[in-house]
Amino acid sequence: MSLNDDSWAFEEQARTRSPSLHAKIAKRNTTQSKFLSLPPEIRFNIYALCLINPLPIIVWSAAKSSYWYRTGMPAWADEPRASTIMDLALGLLRCSRGIATDAAHIFYHKNTFCFVGDHEYYFIITWLDRIGKHNRDLLSSLEIEIFPPERTWQMPDGTRLSREVDVINPAIETIISFFGRPRGTVKVKLVLNLGFRTVPGVDSQCVSFSMDLPNLIEKWRCDYTRGNMTIVWRGEAEDDWFADMQALIEHQGWEILPGDDAERPWLTYTRDWVKGCGHLPLVNFMLKRKQLTGPLTAAEPVWNPLKRARYEDQSLDLTSCEFSTEL
């Protein structure tokens, strides 16, 4: 289902019908509807069978097209994936106000909604906005495939840097701010799926990912959600590599949680791809950012020799830069 599909807003439309129409429908249902005459626990069991998917519901799964990479101009190529909602009875979200409200509670509260691929965070904002505040407050589980932030050599005022710094997308703060809820309401779990052998704060041969984004996300979680959101980072790596890096991971401010063995073939990076490369046995890991203490400070800029050819401005003397011993 695409973001342009109004199905996500069915229940919101049903709740906003005119009072007079709702009164007529409610009166008719109390006398004629055999379904509504069933005990509530039976009705909710029926809703669960019709509206809960055992796998995450993929809201977004497109990838950047080759045109994007060649020109830098936005262009998306839809990846063919088996729909995760084809077997769900979403028509229940278009029924009377009572049925639509009950069905929406099951659909949004009991399912996990997933964003994978080369997404832009603004699409997540669009979806959260379109489903409405009532449905958004029912969400309890989200998964977002997250990638290392883009990096830059130039500050907004035009000042050139000798090394790279992370560029944090402000849309991420907006996403977390959507879940500002009163204490005691529905708690939401946000899982951020990392790429292979990717741990923020720990450099590897695959990628360099500073602690700037995890630190900001933890601060935004504390500022906006009043403790009603749990954020965990899920990753995958070779067993030996993770064991060697465990002390460094904890030193960077991570709490290591028990992982799970559940495969996630819908992610951009999959087990089959890793095993096909001949890597050692793999381990799934879960991380949680420890409580922040003291003021936040940005990570030190790093030198990335792999991108040297991309910067052709002669005003930036790259030959005078020293290589970081951390890379």
C-alpha positions as CSV (number, residue, x, y, z in Angstrom):
1,M,0.0,0.0,0.0
2,S,1.5,3.4,-1.0
3,L,1.4,6.6,1.0
4,N,-1.1,8.0,-1.5
5,D,-3.6,5.3,-0.6
6,D,-6.4,6.6,1.5
7,S,-6.9,3.2,3.2
8,W,-4.7,4.4,6.1
9,A,-7.3,7.2,6.8
10,F,-10.5,5.0,6.6
11,E,-11.1,4.9,10.3
12,E,-10.4,8.7,10.7
13,Q,-13.1,9.4,8.1
14,A,-15.6,7.1,9.9
15,R,-15.0,8.9,13.2
16,T,-15.6,12.3,11.7
17,R,-19.0,11.6,10.1
18,S,-21.8,14.1,11.0
19,P,-23.5,13.5,14.4
20,S,-27.0,13.0,12.8
21,L,-25.7,10.3,10.4
22,H,-23.9,8.6,13.2
23,A,-27.0,8.6,15.4
24,K,-29.1,6.9,12.7
25,I,-26.4,4.3,12.1
26,A,-26.0,3.6,15.8
27,K,-29.7,3.2,16.4
28,R,-30.0,0.8,13.4
29,N,-27.0,-1.2,14.5
30,T,-28.3,-1.7,18.1
31,T,-31.4,-3.5,16.8
32,Q,-30.2,-5.1,13.5
33,S,-26.5,-6.0,13.8
34,K,-25.9,-9.6,14.9
35,F,-22.2,-8.8,15.0
36,L,-22.5,-5.9,17.4
37,S,-24.7,-8.1,19.6
38,L,-21.8,-10.4,20.3
39,P,-19.9,-10.1,23.6
40,P,-17.0,-7.6,23.3
41,E,-14.3,-10.3,23.9
42,I,-15.6,-12.3,20.9
43,R,-15.7,-9.3,18.7
44,F,-12.1,-8.4,19.5
45,N,-11.0,-11.9,18.8
46,I,-12.6,-11.6,15.4
47,Y,-10.9,-8.2,14.8
48,A,-7.6,-9.8,15.8
49,L,-8.0,-12.6,13.3
50,C,-8.9,-10.2,10.5
51,L,-6.4,-7.4,11.2
52,I,-3.2,-8.6,12.8
53,N,-0.3,-9.6,10.6
54,P,2.4,-11.8,12.2
55,L,5.1,-10.0,10.2
56,P,5.7,-6.2,10.1
57,I,3.5,-4.3,7.8
58,I,5.8,-2.6,5.2
59,V,4.6,1.0,4.7
60,W,7.6,2.0,2.5
61,S,10.1,-0.1,0.7
62,A,11.2,1.8,-2.4
63,A,14.8,2.3,-3.4
64,K,16.7,5.1,-5.0
65,S,17.0,4.5,-8.7
66,S,20.2,4.4,-10.7
67,Y,19.2,7.9,-12.1
68,W,19.4,9.3,-8.5
69,Y,22.9,8.0,-8.1
70,R,24.1,9.2,-11.5
71,T,22.7,12.7,-11.3
72,G,21.8,13.4,-7.7
73,M,18.2,14.2,-8.8
74,P,15.4,12.5,-6.8
75,A,14.0,9.4,-8.5
76,W,12.5,6.3,-6.9
77,A,12.4,2.7,-8.2
78,D,9.7,0.6,-6.5
79,E,11.0,-2.8,-5.4
80,P,8.6,-5.6,-6.0
81,R,7.6,-7.1,-2.6
82,A,4.8,-9.3,-1.5
83,S,2.2,-7.2,0.2
84,T,1.9,-7.7,3.9
85,I,-1.7,-6.4,4.0
86,M,-3.4,-8.4,1.2
87,D,-4.9,-10.9,3.6
88,L,-6.1,-8.3,6.1
89,A,-9.8,-7.2,6.3
90,L,-9.1,-3.4,6.0
91,G,-12.7,-2.9,5.0
92,L,-13.5,-3.0,8.7
93,L,-11.9,0.4,9.0
94,R,-14.6,1.8,6.7
95,C,-17.6,0.5,8.6
96,S,-19.7,2.3,11.2
97,R,-18.0,4.5,13.7
98,G,-18.2,1.9,16.4
99,I,-16.7,-0.9,14.3
100,A,-14.2,1.3,12.7
101,T,-13.0,2.6,16.1
102,D,-12.6,-0.9,17.5
103,A,-11.0,-2.2,14.4
104,A,-8.5,0.7,14.3
105,H,-7.5,0.0,17.9
106,I,-6.5,-3.6,17.0
107,F,-4.9,-2.7,13.6
108,Y,-2.7,0.2,14.8
109,H,-2.0,-1.1,18.3
110,K,-1.2,-4.8,17.6
111,N,0.8,-4.5,14.3
112,T,4.3,-3.5,13.7
113,F,4.8,-0.9,10.9
114,C,8.0,-1.0,9.0
115,F,9.9,1.5,6.8
116,V,12.8,-0.1,4.8
117,G,15.0,0.6,1.8
118,D,16.5,4.0,0.8
119,H,13.7,5.9,2.4
120,E,13.6,9.6,3.2
121,Y,12.4,10.4,6.7
122,Y,9.9,12.8,5.3
123,F,7.8,9.9,4.0
124,I,7.5,8.7,7.6
125,I,6.3,12.1,8.7
126,T,3.7,12.1,5.9
127,W,2.4,8.7,7.0
128,L,2.2,9.6,10.7
129,D,0.4,12.8,9.8
130,R,-2.1,11.1,7.4
131,I,-3.3,8.4,9.8
132,G,-4.3,11.2,12.3
133,K,-3.5,11.8,16.0
134,H,-6.1,9.3,17.3
135,N,-4.6,6.4,15.3
136,R,-1.0,7.6,15.9
137,D,-1.6,7.4,19.6
138,L,-2.5,3.8,19.3
139,L,0.8,2.8,17.6
140,S,2.9,0.5,19.8
141,S,5.6,-0.8,17.4
142,L,7.6,0.8,14.6
143,E,10.7,-0.4,12.7
144,I,12.8,2.0,10.6
145,E,15.8,0.9,8.6
146,I,18.4,3.5,9.4
147,F,21.6,4.4,7.6
148,P,24.7,6.4,8.6
149,P,24.1,10.2,8.2
150,E,25.4,12.0,5.1
151,R,28.6,13.8,5.7
152,T,29.8,17.2,4.7
153,W,33.0,19.3,4.4
154,Q,31.2,22.6,4.5
155,M,29.3,24.4,7.2
156,P,26.1,26.4,6.4
157,D,28.0,29.6,6.5
158,G,30.3,28.4,3.7
159,T,33.3,27.6,6.0
160,R,35.2,24.6,4.6
161,L,36.4,21.9,7.0
162,S,39.5,19.8,6.7
163,R,37.6,16.7,7.8
164,E,34.0,15.4,7.6
165,V,31.1,15.9,10.1
166,D,27.7,14.2,10.2
167,V,24.7,16.0,8.8
168,I,21.7,15.1,11.0
169,N,18.3,15.2,9.2
170,P,15.9,17.4,11.3
171,A,13.0,15.2,10.1
172,I,14.2,12.6,12.7
173,E,13.4,14.9,15.5
174,T,9.9,15.6,14.0
175,I,9.2,11.9,13.9
176,I,10.0,11.4,17.6
177,S,8.0,14.5,18.5
178,F,4.9,12.9,17.1
179,F,5.0,10.5,20.1
180,G,4.7,13.2,22.8
181,R,2.0,11.5,24.9
182,P,0.8,11.9,28.5
183,R,2.4,9.6,31.0
184,G,0.5,6.3,31.4
185,T,-0.8,6.1,27.8
186,V,0.2,3.6,25.2
187,K,4.0,3.0,25.1
188,V,5.6,2.7,21.7
189,K,8.7,0.7,20.8
190,L,10.9,2.0,18.0
191,V,13.4,-0.4,16.5
192,L,16.1,1.2,14.4
193,N,17.6,-1.5,12.0
194,L,21.2,-1.0,11.3
195,G,23.2,-2.4,8.4
196,F,25.7,-5.2,8.6
197,R,28.6,-4.7,11.1
198,T,27.3,-1.2,11.8
199,V,27.5,0.2,15.3
200,P,27.4,4.0,15.9
201,G,30.6,5.0,17.6
202,V,32.6,2.0,16.4
203,D,34.4,2.3,13.1
204,S,34.6,-0.8,10.9
205,Q,35.7,-1.7,7.4
206,C,32.1,-1.3,6.3
207,V,31.2,2.2,7.5
208,S,32.0,5.0,9.9
209,F,29.1,6.1,12.0
210,S,29.6,8.6,14.9
211,M,27.6,8.9,18.1
212,D,26.0,12.2,17.1
213,L,22.7,10.7,15.8
214,P,22.2,8.2,18.7
215,N,22.9,11.0,21.3
216,L,20.4,13.3,19.7
217,I,17.8,10.6,19.3
218,E,18.1,9.8,23.0
219,K,17.8,13.5,23.9
220,W,14.7,13.9,21.8
221,R,13.2,10.8,23.3
222,C,13.6,12.3,26.8
223,D,12.4,15.7,25.8
224,Y,9.3,14.7,23.8
225,T,8.0,11.3,24.9
226,R,7.9,11.5,28.7
227,G,9.2,8.0,29.0
228,N,6.5,6.5,26.8
229,M,8.9,5.5,24.0
230,T,11.6,2.8,24.1
231,I,14.2,3.0,21.3
232,V,16.5,0.1,20.5
233,W,19.0,-0.4,17.7
234,R,19.2,-3.8,16.1
235,G,22.2,-5.0,14.0
236,E,24.0,-8.0,12.7
237,A,27.6,-8.9,12.5
238,E,30.1,-11.8,12.6
239,D,30.2,-13.4,16.0
240,D,33.9,-12.9,16.4
241,W,33.9,-9.3,15.4
242,F,31.1,-8.4,17.8
243,A,32.9,-10.3,20.6
244,D,36.1,-8.3,19.9
245,M,34.2,-5.0,19.8
246,Q,31.9,-5.6,22.8
247,A,34.1,-3.6,25.3
248,L,34.4,-0.7,22.9
249,I,30.7,-0.7,22.2
250,E,29.9,-0.5,25.9
251,H,32.5,2.2,26.4
252,Q,30.8,4.4,23.8
253,G,27.6,4.5,25.9
254,W,25.7,1.5,24.6
255,E,23.8,-1.1,26.7
256,I,23.9,-4.5,25.0
257,L,20.6,-6.3,25.2
258,P,19.8,-9.9,24.3
259,G,19.3,-10.2,20.5
260,D,16.8,-12.4,18.7
261,D,17.2,-15.0,15.9
262,A,14.3,-13.8,13.9
263,E,15.2,-13.2,10.2
264,R,14.1,-10.0,8.5
265,P,14.3,-10.7,4.8
266,W,12.4,-7.5,4.0
267,L,15.4,-5.4,5.0
268,T,17.8,-4.1,2.4
269,Y,20.6,-6.1,3.9
270,T,19.7,-9.8,4.5
271,R,21.3,-13.0,5.9
272,D,21.4,-14.6,2.5
273,W,23.5,-11.8,1.2
274,V,25.9,-12.0,4.1
275,K,26.3,-15.8,3.9
276,G,26.9,-15.6,0.2
277,C,29.9,-13.4,0.9
278,G,31.5,-16.2,3.0
279,H,31.5,-14.5,6.3
280,L,31.8,-16.2,9.7
281,P,28.8,-17.2,11.8
282,L,26.6,-14.2,12.5
283,V,25.0,-12.8,15.6
284,N,22.0,-10.6,16.0
285,F,22.5,-7.8,18.6
286,M,20.3,-5.2,20.2
287,L,21.6,-2.0,21.7
288,K,20.1,0.7,23.8
289,R,21.7,4.1,24.4
290,K,22.5,4.6,28.1
291,Q,21.1,7.6,29.9
292,L,22.8,10.8,28.8
293,T,24.9,12.6,31.4
294,G,26.2,16.2,31.0
295,P,25.9,18.4,27.9
296,L,26.0,16.9,24.4
297,T,29.1,17.5,22.4
298,A,29.5,16.7,18.7
299,A,31.9,14.0,17.6
300,E,35.3,15.1,16.3
301,P,35.4,15.6,12.5
302,V,37.1,12.6,10.8
303,W,39.2,12.3,7.7
304,N,37.8,10.1,5.0
305,P,40.5,9.4,2.3
306,L,38.0,7.3,0.3
307,K,36.0,10.4,-0.7
308,R,39.0,12.5,-1.6
309,A,38.3,12.4,-5.3
310,R,34.9,13.9,-4.8
311,Y,36.2,17.3,-3.6
312,E,37.8,19.2,-6.4
313,D,37.7,22.7,-5.1
314,Q,41.3,24.0,-5.3
315,S,40.7,26.3,-2.4
316,L,40.7,23.4,0.0
317,D,44.2,22.1,0.4
318,L,43.7,18.4,1.0
319,T,47.4,17.6,1.0
320,S,47.8,19.5,4.3
321,C,45.3,17.2,6.1
322,E,46.6,14.5,8.4
323,F,45.0,11.0,8.3
324,S,43.2,10.0,11.4
325,T,44.7,7.0,13.2
326,E,41.2,5.8,14.1
327,L,40.4,4.8,10.5
